[in-house]
Amino acid sequence: SARRDEKRRTILSTISALLGASLQLEKTLQMAIHMVSELMEVEVTLIFSLDEENNKLKLVAYEGVSDEFARAVDGQEIGSGYYGEVAKTSQPMVVDNKG
């Protein structure tokens, strides 16, 4: 029926918009992380989101590290390690490994 087809088109349009927004967010984060890296003149930049329900960090964008490293730090608990401590204290941390 026409009503059913209209509902189907509406749902597909909504799904398409949601997927487009999600892809746009990822692209926006990647652009932002690149600009932050240039501005701060750093080789490695990571952006995490906070999963408050599970008390963990979700790595949402990164530059300057391997995919393996990214997988290793994704899901780090709040208060654990460098990134977890930053999330716990809400204070930025710059690590100079040039020594």
C-alpha positions in Angstrom: 0.0 0.0 0.0 1.0 3.6 -0.4 1.1 4.2 3.3 3.4 1.3 3.9 5.7 2.4 1.1 5.8 5.9 2.6 6.7 4.5 6.0 9.4 2.4 4.5 10.9 5.4 2.7 10.8 7.4 5.9 12.6 4.7 7.9 15.2 4.2 5.2 15.8 8.0 5.0 16.2 8.2 8.8 18.7 5.3 8.8 20.6 6.9 5.9 20.8 10.2 7.8 22.0 8.5 11.0 24.7 6.6 9.1 25.7 9.8 7.3 26.0 11.6 10.5 28.0 8.8 12.0 30.4 8.8 9.1 30.6 12.6 9.2 31.5 12.5 12.9 34.4 10.1 12.3 35.7 12.3 9.5 35.3 15.4 11.6 37.2 13.7 14.5 40.0 12.7 12.2 40.3 16.2 10.8 40.3 17.6 14.3 42.9 15.3 15.6 45.2 16.1 12.7 44.8 19.9 13.4 45.4 19.4 17.1 48.6 17.4 16.3 49.8 20.2 14.1 48.9 22.9 16.5 50.5 21.2 19.5 53.4 20.0 17.3 53.1 16.4 18.6 53.5 13.1 16.9 50.8 11.2 18.7 47.2 12.3 19.5 44.4 10.2 20.9 40.7 11.2 21.4 38.7 9.1 23.8 35.0 9.2 24.8 33.9 8.2 28.3 31.8 5.2 28.8 30.4 6.1 32.2 28.3 3.0 32.4 31.3 0.7 32.2 33.8 3.1 33.7 36.0 2.8 30.6 37.5 4.9 27.8 36.6 4.3 24.2 39.2 5.3 21.6 37.3 7.2 18.9 40.2 8.8 16.9 43.9 8.6 16.8 47.0 9.7 14.9 50.6 8.6 15.2 50.2 5.1 16.7 49.7 1.7 15.2 46.3 0.0 15.0 47.7 -2.6 17.4 48.5 0.1 20.0 45.1 1.7 19.5 43.4 -1.7 20.1 45.5 -2.1 23.3 44.5 1.2 24.9 40.9 1.1 23.8 38.6 0.2 26.7 41.1 1.3 29.3 39.6 1.7 32.8 39.2 5.1 34.4 42.2 5.7 36.7 44.4 3.0 35.0 47.5 4.1 33.1 48.2 7.4 31.5 44.9 7.8 29.7 42.7 6.5 32.6 44.5 8.9 35.0 43.8 11.8 32.6 40.1 10.9 32.6 40.0 10.5 36.3 41.7 13.9 37.1 40.3 15.8 34.1 43.7 17.3 33.6 45.6 17.2 30.3 48.8 15.2 30.1 51.7 15.8 27.7 54.3 13.1 27.7 57.7 14.0 26.2 59.4 10.8 25.1 62.2 12.6 23.3 64.3 12.3 26.4 
